[in-house]
Amino acid sequence: MTSTRTTRRIIAVGSGKGGVGKSTLSANLAVSLARRGMRVGLIDADIYGPSQPRLLGAEGRKPTATDEKKLVPVQTEYGIGMLSMGQLVKPGQAIAWRGPMAGNALGQLIDADWGETETLIVDLPPGTGDVQLTMIQKYKPAGAVIVSTPQDLALIDARRAINLLTEADVPIIGLVENMAGYQCPECGAISDPFGTGGAEAAAQELGYDFLGRIPLELGIRTASDEGIPPAASGGPGADAFNAVAGKLTDWIAR
């Protein structure tokens, strides 16, 4: 039995700041990796603001439990299992928990019955608080992907997240620049409301890989709200998400 037990790697996706598209990237990375033949699970560790059930079209579907009272992930139509606090509370219900309760919730999500899943993508909450510390201390990730928008304000917080992870000896896989460039649907002109190149410059300065840019596209927002990850449909932004997933796949292989 021991020889056949699956050893799982945890890939954390963090940002240091909310609103930079971390959850959307996490969902699409998981989908893209699954389409490459990997056995992938997705954990929505944003205990207070879970969004993965909406992003993967799994709202209203609750996980079951084993006889040992372990959660059984909800299987999505995109080939990945998923667990989120959004599946365990009523829609719109505030989760007003202190730190230890949030840490215990994370433990239940990670220690669930993940079967033959090899890789867990963990969508971390913003900041550097209790959930991140519990993750590092009890379930040390194999590596972390850092997401930031190009502007300086987001990069400041991204650096804090990097600092927390590196001090705990969690390898930084690389940085992703989200919301990078907007193409006007009328005239085709490209504008950069959040700036451009900030995350790439930060990656170069800090000595980490730059994994790619995700454009600021209306189609990504629309598909995400409809629970259709672009990486699964080949829709807007699919190439960008798949390119990042390709570099993550290479890192895992190494």
Residue pairs with C-beta under 8 A, 6 or more apart in sequence:
6 114
6 115
6 116
6 117
6 118
7 118
8 114
8 117
8 118
8 119
8 120
9 118
9 119
9 120
9 141
9 142
9 252
10 110
10 119
10 120
10 122
10 135
10 139
10 140
10 141
10 142
11 29
11 119
11 120
11 121
11 122
11 141
11 142
11 143
11 144
11 145
11 173
11 248
11 252
12 122
12 124
12 135
12 141
12 143
12 144
12 145
12 165
12 170
13 22
13 25
13 26
13 29
13 121
13 122
13 123
13 124
13 144
13 145
13 147
14 22
14 124
14 132
14 144
14 145
14 146
14 147
14 161
14 165
15 22
15 124
15 126
15 146
15 147
15 148
15 154
15 157
15 158
15 161
16 126
16 127
16 128
16 146
16 148
16 154
16 157
16 158
16 159
16 160
16 161
16 162
17 126
17 127
17 148
17 153
17 154
17 157
17 158
18 49
18 125
18 126
18 127
19 126
20 147
20 148
20 149
20 154
20 178
20 179
21 147
21 149
21 178
21 179
21 214
22 123
22 124
22 126
22 147
22 178
23 44
23 46
23 51
23 52
23 55
23 123
24 55
24 178
24 220
24 224
25 145
25 147
25 176
25 178
25 214
25 241
25 244
26 42
26 52
26 121
26 122
26 123
27 42
27 52
27 55
27 56
27 123
27 224
27 229
28 229
28 230
28 231
28 237
28 241
28 245
29 121
29 145
29 231
29 241
29 244
29 245
29 248
30 40
30 41
30 42
30 78
30 80
30 82
30 121
31 56
31 78
31 79
31 80
31 229
31 231
31 232
32 231
32 241
32 242
32 244
32 245
33 40
33 119
33 121
33 245
33 248
33 249
34 40
34 78
34 79
34 80
35 79
35 231
35 232
36 245
36 249
38 118
38 119
38 249
38 252
39 116
39 117
39 118
39 119
40 79
40 80
40 117
40 118
40 119
40 120
40 121
41 73
41 80
41 81
41 82
41 83
41 114
41 117
41 119
41 120
41 121
42 52
42 56
42 80
42 81
42 82
42 83
42 120
42 121
42 123
43 82
43 83
43 84
43 109
43 110
43 120
43 121
43 122
43 123
44 50
44 51
44 52
44 53
44 82
44 83
44 84
44 85
44 86
44 109
44 123
45 106
45 109
45 122
45 123
45 124
45 125
45 131
45 135
46 123
46 124
46 125
46 126
47 85
47 95
47 97
47 102
47 105
47 106
47 125
47 131
48 95
48 97
48 102
48 125
49 125
50 84
50 85
50 86
50 87
51 86
52 58
52 82
52 84
52 86
52 123
53 59
53 60
53 61
53 82
53 84
53 86
53 87
54 86
54 224
54 225
54 227
55 224
55 227
55 229
56 76
56 78
56 80
56 82
56 227
56 229
57 76
57 77
57 226
57 227
57 228
58 74
58 76
58 82
58 87
58 227
59 86
59 91
59 227
60 91
61 74
61 87
62 74
62 87
62 88
63 71
63 72
63 73
63 74
63 83
63 87
63 88
63 112
64 71
64 72
65 71
65 72
66 72
66 113
70 111
70 112
70 113
71 83
71 108
71 109
71 112
71 113
72 112
72 113
73 81
73 82
73 83
73 112
73 113
73 114
73 117
74 81
74 82
74 83
74 87
75 81
75 82
76 82
78 229
78 232
81 114
81 115
81 117
83 109
83 112
84 109
85 95
85 105
85 109
89 95
97 105
99 129
99 130
100 130
102 130
102 131
102 134
103 130
103 131
103 133
103 134
106 131
106 134
106 135
106 139
107 134
107 138
107 139
110 120
110 122
110 139
114 120
119 252
122 135
122 141
124 131
124 132
124 135
125 131
125 132
126 157
127 157
127 161
128 160
128 161
128 164
132 161
132 164
135 141
136 164
136 165
136 168
136 170
137 168
140 168
140 169
140 170
141 165
141 170
142 171
142 252
143 170
143 171
143 172
143 173
143 251
144 165
144 170
144 171
144 172
144 173
145 173
145 174
145 175
145 176
145 211
145 244
145 248
146 158
146 161
146 162
146 172
146 174
146 175
146 176
146 208
147 158
147 175
147 176
147 178
148 154
148 155
148 157
148 158
148 175
148 176
148 177
148 178
148 198
148 199
148 202
149 177
149 178
149 179
149 180
149 194
149 195
149 198
149 199
150 177
150 179
150 180
150 192
150 194
150 195
150 196
150 197
150 198
150 199
151 194
151 195
151 198
152 195
152 198
154 194
154 198
155 198
155 199
155 202
158 175
158 199
158 202
159 202
159 206
162 172
162 206
162 208
165 172
166 172
172 206
172 208
173 208
173 209
173 211
173 248
173 251
174 203
174 208
174 209
174 210
174 211
174 247
174 251
175 199
175 200
175 202
175 203
175 208
175 209
175 210
175 211
176 199
176 211
176 212
176 213
176 214
176 244
177 197
177 198
177 199
177 200
177 210
177 212
177 213
177 214
178 213
178 214
179 193
179 194
179 214
179 215
179 216
180 192
180 194
180 196
180 199
180 213
180 214
180 215
180 216
181 190
181 191
181 192
181 196
181 213
181 215
181 216
182 190
182 191
182 192
182 193
182 215
182 216
182 217
183 189
183 190
183 215
183 217
184 190
184 191
185 218
193 216
194 216
199 210
199 213
200 210
200 213
203 209
203 210
204 210
209 247
209 251
211 244
211 247
211 248
212 240
212 243
212 244
212 247
213 240
214 220
214 237
214 240
214 241
214 244
215 236
215 237
215 240
217 236
217 237
218 236
219 230
219 235
219 236
219 237
220 230
220 235
220 236
220 237
223 229
223 230
223 233
223 235
223 236
224 230
228 235
229 241
230 236
230 237
230 238
230 241
231 238
231 241
231 242
231 245
